[in-house]
Amino acid sequence: MPLVANSDLPTFERLRQEGRTVLSRDHAIHQDIRELHIGLLNMMPDAALAATERQFFRLVGESNPIAQFYIHPFTLKELERGPEAAERVRKYYRSLDQLKEEGLDALIITGANVTRPDLSAEAFWNPLIDAIHWALQNVTSILCSCLATHAMLQFHYRQKRRHMGRKLWGVYGHRVVDRSHPLVDDINTRFDVSHSRFNEISRRQFEAAGLHVLVDSEEAGVNLAVSEDGFRVVFFQGHPEYDTISLLKEYKREVFRFARREREDYPPFPENYFNLQIQGILEEYQDRVRSAMAAGEPPPDLPEDIIVPGLHNTWRDTAEAIVGNWIGKVYQITNKDRRLPFMPGIDPADPLGLRRGRSA
């Protein structure tokens, strides 16, 4: 079922313009369908704030036919915002205190930009941990993306990420290593995942924490793992939400950082993303950027209009299937009117796993 426009957030209208089904609140209340309330802790910087909203709203809205989805975005006040983003947050975002009072069925936590080697030194660390601690005891399941996975592993499992010495950036092949788990039910056993990060949690660390690895890659490492109860926390180390053009937009930002002399080297291509024709176009574009810099001129526009048609999305369908399985299990556990079997590893008398949970 579709998303429900529970506020005037511009993302809802943007999704309607894309042809997505978004119900008005008045229409939704007349549907005899169980609704799910999902929090979205959006920690992305200003430039990616709205895009990340759209990506996760789209991913959730297209993933599962069971329920109507009310997604409640919120952020952390400790994350610095410019005037435009701050106004967006003020007008359309909820506060964690409001959501604590009203309750959530599940929580999604996005990645974030960091400035310090140790996550615990970031200004957002303590409020993020407060949010995680609350969610561990009050929502059915938490889905973590990229940096959120690293934060959860450090805070809750005492496993710190390590810097890889380079940026893992691109699209990489992965394989399902446990085909029996419900989260990977009926998905391709091999598929691609987009990544963009400098740090990693290794498979050995996931396993040392008692977590169960579901999807792995020789090149990119663990992409999907779950908490020891099989469901309470879902860990993505990649970016299931990324659009087809997300890596292109990141590449463009890095090129313009180079043009402003904010980085010394010209950015490499994201791996396994641009075909040979696009690489040729971008190599010619690099020459034009360097010539403009030498002449003291601004860089030319990136020729996105001829690049975008040549890009392919080889990860979206699988991401939607996994998120759909996740939402189905959230629905199964939270729906009081149905008596469905619980996921293996979940005790019906203790669906949140609190009796088995670790001490924070």
Residue, then its C-alpha position, 0 to 999 in steps of 0.5 A: m500500500p502507499l505512503v500517507a502524506n501525514s504532513d505538507l512535506p514537499t517530498f510527498e508532492r515530489l513523489r506524486q509527480e514521479g507517479r508514485t501513489v501517495l494518499s492524503r490523510d483524509h483518504a487514508i483514514h477511510q481505508d480498513i487497513r492496518e497502518l505502520h508508523i516508521g520513524l526516519l532519523n535523517m542525519m544527512p548534511d544539508a545538500a543531501l537532506a531532501a534527497t535522502e528523504r525521497q530515497f527512503f520514502r520511495l524505498v519504503g513506499e514501493s517495498n510492501p503491499i501490506a500496510q499504509f505507511y506513515i513515515h515521520p522524519f526527524t533529526l538531531k539538533e546537534l547537527e549543524r544546518g544552514p538556514e534553508a535546511a533548518e527551516r525545512v526541519r522546523k516546518y516539516y520534521r518532528s521531534l524525538d520527544q514527540l515520537k516517543e510520546e506517540g510511539l513508532d512501529a519501526l525506525i530507520i537511521t540514515g548515514a551521516n557525514v563525520t569529521r573525526p576519526d572516532l564517532s564518539a567524538e562527534a557532536f551528534w554522538n550522545p543524542l544519537i545513542d539516546a535515540i538508539h537506546w530508546a528505540l531498542q526498548n520501544v520499537t519492533s525493529i531498527l534498520c541502520s544504513c551505513l554510518a548508523t550501522h557503524a555507530m550501533l556496532q560501536f555503541h551496542y557491541r563494542q566493535k569499532r570501525r576501521h579506516m580502509g585507507r581509501k574510499l570504497w565507492g561504487v557498485y559491487g557484487h554481493r552474495v547471500v550467505d544464508r538463504s534460509h533467513p526470512l529477510v532474504d526470502d525470494i531475492n536474488t542470491r547474487f546482486d549488486v549494492s552501492h557503497s560510499r564510505f572510507n570505513e568498515i566493520s569486518r565480517r569477523q567483527f560482526e561475528a565477534a559481536g554475535l551478529h548474523v551475516l546474511v549478505d557479503s562481498e569479496e570486494a565490499g565486505v558485509n552488506l547485510a547482517v541482523s542482531e542475534d535474535g534475527f530481527r530486532v536490528v537490521f544492519f546495512q553497511g551499504h546504501p540500499e536507498y541510493d537512486t540511479i544517479s546518487l553516485l553521479k551526484e557524489y562524483k559531481r560534488e567531488v569534482f567541484r570540490f577539486a575545482r574549488r581546490e578543496r581536494e588535491d586530487y581529481p576524484p576517481f570514478p566510482e567503481n563498476y558504475f560508469n560504462l566506457q563511453i561515459q568514462g570517455i565523456l568524463e575524461e574529456y570533461q576533466d580536461r575542460v575542468r583543468s583548463a578552466m582552473a588554469a584560466g581562473e574560470p569556473p568549471p563547466d557544467l557536468p554534461e549530466d543530460i548525456i550521462v544519465p541515460g547510460l547509467h543502470n540501477t542493478w541494486r534497487d529491486t533487491a533493496e526493495a525486496i529486503v526492505g519489503n521482507w523487513i516491513g512484513k515482519v514488523y507488520q506481523i509482530t505489531n498486528k494484534d488482530r492476526r496470529l501469524p507465526f513469528m520469525p525463527g529466533i523470535d519468542p512470541a512472548d518476547p518479540l522485541g528480544l528485550r530479555r535477550g538484549r545486551s546491556a547498553 
